[in-house]
Amino acid sequence: MRTPQQVSQKMIAREAGVSQATVSLVLSGRTVSSEATRQRVLEAAERLRYRPNLLVQGIQTGKTRTIGVMAPPFDLHWSRILYGIHDVLAENDHVPISLWTRHQGPNEKPVTGYEVSELEQIHRLLDRRVDGVILWPPFASLFSEHVSEFSSRDLPVVTIDHVLPTEFRADSVCNDEAMGARVVAEHLLGLGHRRIGHLAGPGVATWAKQRREQFERVVKELGGVEVAVREAPPGETSLGLDAARELLLMSPRPTAVFAASDLYAKCVYRAAAELGLRIPQDVSVIGFSDDGFADVMQPGLTTVQQFPYAVGRKAAELVLGRTTGTLVDATPQTVQMPVGLVMRGSTKNPE
């Protein structure tokens, strides 16, 4: 097989009738003797279809203009986050290297059986000299074992929906959990609910812990109402079904359930159907995320709207701020993104 010929600066110099040093100056954007010379070099490079060797530039500058993104397209929410990350990196001439450890998520996944350890994937990114990394919550929560692989090398880390201890010097982008808790509490209390259940996410995730704590605090502050909490185990969100059943089998039963995510709300819907309960006549349900399926659930799911594309953009902006030196504050940044309430048919006044 014939090896493709790479266009060199020497070839461009010969084509343009100038020295190789002049070509190097023009292609690196520095000043040369005349505009006519610069144009002649650029035209010769275009005729020869020259492309710069970014690997060489990376060695010379210590910057590869690549960012490790350890987040799978888990669902529509995370796909939108990845779009936001991609667009900001592309706008700034950077490339994401996306890796995850196994195929997972609520939708059908490729049946490959392929799994790889977190440490192996970290080393793949480190060996390719990425300039920084963006982590999703299940990976970021493994900080005690693995995130030090990045922070010990002074590699910028940005986490999404998970806040690392300050010693890791990681920035984070999170939803405004206090705002989300307040809109849920005000909505349910305003409808007259006084027996409220919360299907919480696993406590190992800071987003789930904060969402639960903020909701309990606001409900108590606004109405003095106690919240019955059942926590879903770590892993696939479908594992929250048993916790949903427990809530709906309580006596007296909660008149409303706040699910920590729309995927957990699906568990509540399924448990209600199994027990012959009607939504919202027998129990109101409210979620968190406004995933793509929320409006087609029967009935449509009232939920807290997040803005995942904006979250992804902000995460990419933070990591680029660190890698380019425009963000110099040594204090880890935690950016809270706004949320809002979308009302559909799954909530009503208790009967």
Secondary structure, 3 states (H helix, E strand, C coil): CCCCCCCCHHHHHHHHCCCHHHHHHHHCCCCCCCHHHHHHHHHHHHHCCCCCCHHHHHHHHCCCCEEEEECCCCCHHHHHHHHHHHHHHHHCCCEEEECCCECCCCCCCCCCCCECCHHHHHHHHHHCCCCEEEECHHHHCCHHHHHHHHHCCCCCEEEECCCCCHHHCCEEEEECHHHHHHHHHHHHHHHCCCCEEEEECCCCCHHHHHHHHHHHHHHHHHHCCCEEEEECCCCCHHHHHHHHHHHHCCCCCCCEEEECCHHHHHHHHHHHHHCCCCCCCCCEEEEEECCCCHHHCCCCCEEEECCHHHHHHHHHHHHHHHHHCCCCCCCCCEEEECCEEECCCCCCCCC
